[in-house]
Amino acid sequence: MIKVAVLDDYQNAFEEIVDLDKTKDKFDFKIFNEAFSGENEAIEALEEFEALFIMRERTPITKNLLENLPNLKYIMTSGMRNNSINLEVAKKKDILVCGTEINSNPAAEITWTLILGLLRNIKQEIDNMFQGYWQTTIGSELKGKMLGVIGLGKIGTQVAKVGKAFGMEVCAWSENLNLSHANELGVLPMSKEDLLKNSDIISIHLVLGKRYKNLITKKEIEMMKKTSFLINTSRGPIINEKDLVQALKDEKIAGAGLDVYDEEPLPQDHKLRFLPNALLLPHIGYVTAENYSKFYLQMIENLESCLKNKPIRTIS
């Protein structure tokens, strides 16, 4: 029987999705609902396991961790890309890494949750309703405003289409922007500088890498309109968090809507938590029943295929 650790199942979803009775003859699952306090705790907790089921960008699967898990043979991750796994070390240790499919639409949907939440002051109005107040803020409309999309891939394209449906002007930039695709969508290609200067809402949809880390710093924020909003549902380090905190404190921009952060879970005393013009979500863009079902069922399917020496959805 294969010992499998299911990591970072914050919502205790695994047992709701997987019929453990049907797998009990093959797999001995242990579910970890809390994040490890550090790498030493993770090593101690995981040293007996042969397989890990992990959620992308939660517990880092580092060189040190991999080198201290002597029984580990398989890693199953949500998604087909996970920058928190040291794939080079996994390959050297003959650890098979497999991924899953992932729905992109939830990230686009949560992007619009943040945009609408900011423009219509939803958090303040909800809080005020519970305190007995009525109509305490004045919101803004989307129609006629400029939406700047940074990254026009799967998610950015969906965000752009919704912006067009709301009657917005939509522009886009990335280092490898497909001009034909932008033209088909009716999206205006712009330089990064022009997008920052002209957009009322800027939404980031890039894959984090060296070229996009700290893409938005104090310099870029100072190009933006004082009335503009910055949205990030991609990855935290694309925006320099320290510069963003200061800009929000100084009201250099109207606000920010964030679902991703440099450190996750976001520390309880983090400065972002105390800024009235920051609308924060706990990285739930991909956290849907549909995605979780796809993740966990395909992880089991992957592991069963690996045990038959016919691995599928391999990453490394």
C-alpha positions in Angstrom: 0.0 0.0 0.0 1.3 3.4 -1.0 1.6 6.1 1.7 0.3 9.4 0.4 0.4 12.8 2.1 -2.3 15.3 0.9 -0.8 18.7 1.8 -2.4 22.0 2.5 -6.0 20.9 2.2 -7.2 24.1 4.0 -10.9 23.5 3.3 -10.8 19.7 4.0 -12.0 19.2 0.5 -10.1 16.0 -0.3 -12.4 13.7 1.7 -15.5 15.3 0.2 -14.3 14.7 -3.4 -12.5 11.4 -3.1 -14.3 8.2 -2.1 -11.7 6.9 0.3 -13.4 3.5 0.6 -12.7 2.8 -3.0 -9.0 3.6 -2.6 -8.3 2.1 0.8 -6.8 -1.1 -0.7 -4.3 0.9 -2.8 -3.5 4.1 -0.9 -3.0 5.1 2.7 -3.9 8.8 2.7 -2.9 11.2 5.4 -4.4 14.7 5.1 -2.7 17.8 6.3 -5.1 20.7 6.7 -2.6 23.3 8.0 0.5 24.8 6.5 3.7 23.6 8.0 5.4 26.2 10.3 8.7 25.6 8.6 10.8 23.2 6.5 12.0 21.1 9.5 8.4 20.4 10.5 7.6 19.4 7.0 10.6 17.0 6.8 9.7 15.4 10.1 6.0 15.0 9.1 6.6 13.7 5.5 9.7 11.5 5.8 7.6 8.2 5.7 5.5 9.0 2.6 6.1 7.7 -1.0 3.8 10.2 -2.7 2.7 13.8 -2.1 -0.5 15.5 -3.4 0.2 19.2 -3.4 -1.5 22.4 -4.3 0.4 24.8 -6.5 2.4 27.5 -4.6 1.5 26.3 -1.1 4.2 24.2 0.6 7.5 24.8 -1.3 9.0 21.5 -2.5 12.6 22.7 -2.1 16.0 21.0 -2.7 16.5 20.5 1.1 13.0 19.0 1.5 13.5 16.6 -1.4 16.9 15.5 -0.2 15.4 14.7 3.3 12.5 12.6 2.1 14.1 9.2 1.5 10.9 7.3 0.6 9.5 9.9 -1.8 8.8 8.6 -5.4 5.9 10.6 -6.7 4.7 14.2 -6.6 1.3 15.1 -7.9 0.6 18.8 -8.2 -2.4 20.8 -9.2 -1.8 22.4 -12.6 0.8 21.6 -15.2 3.2 24.2 -13.9 4.5 24.7 -10.4 7.4 27.0 -9.7 7.6 25.9 -6.1 8.9 22.5 -7.0 12.6 22.1 -7.5 12.2 19.9 -10.6 16.0 19.6 -11.2 16.5 17.9 -7.8 13.3 15.8 -8.3 14.7 14.5 -11.6 18.1 13.7 -10.1 16.3 11.7 -7.3 14.1 9.9 -9.9 11.0 11.4 -8.4 8.1 11.5 -10.9 6.3 14.8 -11.0 2.8 14.9 -12.6 0.3 17.6 -12.9 -3.4 18.1 -13.6 -5.7 20.2 -15.8 -6.9 23.4 -14.4 -9.9 25.7 -15.4 -8.7 29.2 -16.2 -12.1 30.9 -16.0 -12.2 31.1 -12.1 -9.2 33.4 -12.1 -10.9 35.7 -14.7 -14.1 35.6 -12.6 -12.3 36.5 -9.4 -10.6 39.4 -11.2 -14.0 40.9 -11.9 -15.1 40.3 -8.3 -12.2 42.5 -7.2 -12.8 45.2 -9.9 -16.5 45.5 -9.1 -15.8 45.3 -5.4 -13.5 48.3 -5.6 -15.5 50.5 -8.0 -18.7 50.0 -6.1 -17.2 50.1 -2.6 -18.7 46.6 -1.8 -16.6 45.9 1.3 -17.5 49.2 2.9 -21.2 49.0 2.0 -21.4 45.4 3.4 -19.7 46.4 6.6 -21.9 49.4 7.0 -25.1 47.4 6.3 -24.2 45.2 9.3 -23.8 48.3 11.4 -27.1 49.7 10.4 -26.1 52.3 7.9 -27.5 52.9 4.4 -25.9 54.2 1.2 -22.7 55.6 2.6 -20.5 55.7 -0.5 -20.7 56.7 -4.1 -19.4 54.2 -6.7 -18.1 54.5 -10.2 -19.2 53.0 -13.5 -17.2 50.8 -15.8 -18.7 51.9 -19.1 -16.4 54.2 -21.0 -13.4 53.6 -18.8 -10.1 52.2 -20.0 -9.1 48.7 -18.9 -5.4 47.9 -19.2 -4.7 44.2 -19.4 -1.1 43.2 -18.8 -0.8 39.8 -20.4 -3.3 38.7 -23.0 -3.2 34.9 -22.6 -6.1 32.6 -21.6 -7.1 34.6 -18.5 -6.2 38.0 -19.8 -8.3 37.3 -22.9 -11.4 36.4 -20.8 -10.9 39.5 -18.7 -10.6 41.7 -21.8 -13.8 40.2 -23.3 -15.8 41.0 -20.1 -14.4 44.5 -20.2 -15.6 44.9 -23.7 -19.1 43.6 -22.7 -19.3 46.2 -20.0 -18.6 48.9 -22.7 -15.0 49.6 -21.6 -12.1 50.6 -23.8 -9.5 47.8 -23.5 -5.8 48.0 -24.1 -3.1 45.4 -23.5 0.7 45.0 -23.2 3.1 42.2 -22.6 6.6 41.5 -23.9 5.3 39.0 -26.4 1.9 40.4 -27.2 0.2 38.7 -30.1 -1.0 41.7 -32.2 -3.3 39.6 -34.4 -5.0 38.2 -31.3 -5.4 41.6 -29.8 -6.9 42.9 -33.1 -9.4 40.0 -33.2 -10.6 41.0 -29.7 -10.8 44.7 -30.5 -8.1 45.3 -27.9 -5.7 48.2 -28.5 -2.0 47.3 -28.2 0.0 49.8 -26.1 3.4 50.2 -24.7 3.7 49.5 -21.0 4.2 53.2 -20.2 1.1 54.3 -22.2 -1.0 51.6 -20.6 0.0 52.7 -17.1 -0.7 56.3 -17.9 -4.0 55.9 -19.6 -5.8 53.0 -17.9 -8.4 53.5 -15.2 -8.1 49.9 -14.2 -4.9 47.8 -14.6 -5.2 44.0 -14.3 -2.2 41.7 -14.3 -2.3 38.3 -16.0 1.3 37.1 -16.5 3.3 34.0 -15.7 5.8 34.9 -13.0 9.4 34.7 -14.2 12.6 36.6 -14.0 11.5 39.1 -16.6 8.2 39.9 -14.8 9.4 40.0 -11.2 9.0 43.5 -9.8 7.4 44.6 -13.1 5.4 47.1 -11.1 7.4 49.3 -8.7 7.2 52.8 -7.4 8.3 54.1 -10.8 5.4 52.4 -12.6 2.9 53.3 -9.9 3.8 57.0 -10.3 2.9 56.8 -14.0 -0.7 55.7 -13.1 -3.7 58.0 -12.6 -4.4 58.9 -9.0 -8.0 57.7 -9.7 -6.8 54.3 -11.1 -7.0 50.8 -9.5 -4.4 48.0 -9.7 -5.6 44.4 -9.8 -3.4 41.3 -9.3 -4.7 37.8 -9.5 -1.6 36.4 -11.1 1.4 36.2 -8.7 2.4 38.5 -5.8 6.1 39.3 -6.7 5.0 40.8 -10.1 4.3 43.9 -8.0 6.8 45.2 -5.5 4.8 44.8 -2.4 6.6 47.4 -0.3 6.2 50.0 -3.0 2.5 49.2 -3.4 1.9 49.5 0.4 3.5 52.9 0.4 1.6 54.0 -2.7 -1.7 53.0 -1.1 -0.8 54.7 2.2 0.0 57.9 0.3 -3.1 57.5 -2.0 -1.0 57.6 -5.1 -3.7 55.4 -6.7 -7.3 54.9 -5.7 -6.9 51.3 -4.6 -5.7 47.8 -5.2 -7.5 44.5 -5.5 -5.2 41.5 -4.6 -5.6 37.7 -4.5 -1.9 37.0 -4.5 1.0 38.0 -2.2 4.8 37.6 -1.8 4.2 35.4 1.3 1.2 33.1 1.5 -0.7 32.7 3.7 -0.5 36.5 4.2 0.8 37.2 7.8 -1.8 38.4 10.2 0.1 41.6 10.9 0.9 42.4 7.3 0.5 46.1 6.5 -1.8 45.4 3.5 -4.5 44.1 5.9 -4.9 47.5 7.5 -5.2 49.7 4.4 -8.8 50.8 3.6 -8.1 51.1 -0.1 -6.9 47.5 -0.5 -9.5 44.8 -1.2 -7.9 41.5 -0.3 -8.8 37.9 -1.0 -6.9 34.8 0.3 -5.7 33.5 -3.1 -9.0 31.9 -4.0 -8.9 32.6 -7.7 -8.6 28.9 -8.5 -10.4 27.6 -5.5 -13.6 26.2 -6.9 -15.5 22.9 -6.5 -14.9 22.2 -10.2 -11.2 22.8 -10.0 -10.7 20.9 -6.8 -12.6 17.9 -8.2 -10.4 18.0 -11.3 -7.2 18.3 -9.2 -7.8 15.5 -6.8 -9.3 12.9 -9.1 -6.6 13.5 -11.7 -3.9 13.2 -9.0 -5.2 9.7 -8.1 -5.5 8.9 -11.8 -1.9 10.0 -12.3 -0.6 8.0 -9.4 -2.4 4.9 -10.5 -0.8 5.3 -14.0 2.6 5.8 -12.4 2.3 2.5 -10.5 1.5 0.7 -13.8 4.7 2.3 -15.2 2.6 4.3 -17.7 2.8 7.8 -16.2 0.5 10.5 -17.6 0.5 14.3 -17.4 4.2 14.3 -16.5 6.1 17.5 -15.7 9.4 15.9 -14.8 
